[in-house]
Amino acid sequence: MAKGPCISNEMQQTIAAVFRNHRNWLVKEIQAEVDRLTDGKAPGTSAVQKLLRKIRNREAEPEFEKLDHPWSLGTLGEYPMPPEAIPKLLETQGKLRRRGTKPMTIREAQWMARLHVHQADITLLHVTAMAYALYEERCQLTGQPCDTSEFDDQLLDSMGGYRAFGMVLDRILGEGWNSDERFMRLLEEHQSNQP
């Protein structure tokens, strides 16, 4: 029987996010960072350790790990995408490669392919896909259903992808999410392309 209160879905996602961003940290360090991000509301070290064991097991599943691999045309055999989405995927991957940043993952490509007809702006489409992919990943790691309904309404707004990304990061990391360099670079690029 559990001694303390159940860990909320949001708290589980925060713990998963800190773990994924700081893979070499000890449990005490992860717990301390979660405590900082949640204004002292983190569960104890033993609860964090127990959750991390579950997260590591889910992360070790072959299908989960494969989705973290870089997307390329060569992955289409195992992960088919709609043919009409391919030009946007290639353009995005090319931009990332030229910039020297982390390549788009298969998970992000899947979300771009799902949302490509909704968003013409390629940078905004990529940011939106990153938001949904990040949320999906955290849900899978914590064993939660991937209910995106709270973010879906943002897609109707011209800057919705950024708002959805912000909402996802707010939910997972609390305040301070805007330090994510990849997001800030994409936001700056989008803003510089506006008339």
N, C-alpha and C positions, 0 to 999 in steps of 0.2 A: 504494500500500500504506500502511495506517495506521501511524503512528509510535508511538502510544500504545495503551493497553488500550482495549477496547470500553467504551462508556459503558453502565452497567447500566440496566435499565428504570426502576428507582426513581429513579436520578439524572436520567434524561431527564425523568421526570415532575416532579421538583423544579425543574429548569431551566424547564420549561414553566409551572409554577405561578408562579415568580418573574417570568417574562416577562409572564404574563397580569395579574399584580397590579401591575406596574411598567412599563407600556408605554413610557414615555418614557426609561427608563434606557438608558445605553450598555452595550455588551457587557461592559466591564470592571466596571461596577457590578453587573450581573446575576451575573457570575462571582464577584465578591466576596461577594454575598449568599448565593449557593449554597454557597460555601466556608464561610461563617459557619454556615449551617443544617446543614451536613454535617460539622462539626468538621474542616475543612481537607481534605476529600476531593473537592473539586470538580475537574473536569477543567480543563485550561488554557483560556485565552481563545480560541484558535483553534478548539478542539473545541466550545466553547460557541457560538461564532459560526456554525460549520457546522451545528450542530443547530438554532439559531434560524432559519437560512435555511429549513430544512425545515419547521419549525413555522409560520413566517409563510406559506409556500406552502399548507400544509394549512388554516390559519386563513382564508386568502383564498378558499377554495373556497365557492361560493355556498350549498351545503347546510349547511356548518358554520356560516357566519355567520348564516343564518336561524334556527338553533336558539338563538342568543343573544338573539333578539328577544323582547319581552314576550309572554306568552301572553294571549289573549282569546278570546271566543267567535268572533270574526271569523277566527281562525286555524284553526278546525275544518275548513274546506273543504280546506285543504292538509294539515293534521295532525289527522286524525280521532281522537277519543277515545271510549272506551265511554260511552254516555249516563249510566250509573249513577255514573260518576266526576265528572261535571260539577258537581254541588252542592259537593263537597269542593274542587274546583278554584276555583270562584267564591268560596267562603268564604275560602279561603287568599289569593287575590288581593285580596279586599276587605280582609282584615286587614293585608296588606302596604301597601296604598294608604292606609288610615287611619293607619298607623304612619309613613307617609312614607318607607318604605324601598324599596330596589330591587325592582321587580316580579318576579314569578315568570317565568322564561324558558320557552320552548316545551320545551326539553330537560327542565327540572324538571317541567313539567306531564306530559310523557310518562312520566316515572318515577312520578309520583303516580298516574297512571291505571293503570300496570302493577301498582302495589303497594297500591292503595286497598282491596281486599278483605282484605288481610292486617292492616291497621292501622286501628282505629277512631278513635284519638286523632289529630285533624287536625294538631296541632303536631308530634307525633312522626312522622306520615306525611310532613309537609313536610321535616323534618330528614332523614329517611331518603331521600327523593327528592333532596334537595340533595346528599347524600353520593354517591349512585349517579350523579347527573348530573355532578358534579365529576370523579369517577373516569372516567366514560365520555369526558368532554371531554378529559382528560389523555391517555387511551389513544388517542383519535383524533388528537390533536395530535402524538403521538410515533410513530404508526403501529403501536401494539401492540394485540393482541386484548383485548377488554373482558371479562376473566375475573373475575367478581365472587364467585367461590365462597368466598374467604376472608372476605367480609363477610356472605354469605347466612345463615350459621348464627346471626348476631346477631339476625336478624329474629324468631327464636323467643322472645327475651327481651323482657320488658315495656319495657325501656329500650334495646332493641336498636338503634333508629335513631340514638340518640346515640352508642352504642358503635361502630356502623358508621361514622358521621361521623368520630368520633375516629380510628378505624383508617385511614380514607382520608386524613385530614389528617396523621396520623403518618407514613404511607407517603410522602405527597407532600412534606410540609414539614418533617418531623422534629419536634423539640421546639419549643414556642412556638406551636403551631397555635391554642391557645385564645385567642389575641389576636383572632381573627376576630370582629368585633363582631356580625355577623348571627347567627352560631352561638350566641354567648354570650347574646344577647337572646332567642333562641328557647328556649334551655335554661332561662334564668331564668323565662320565661313559663310553660313547662311545669311547672317546679317550683312556681311560685306557684299553679298550678291543681290541684295534688295535695291530697287531703284531709289 
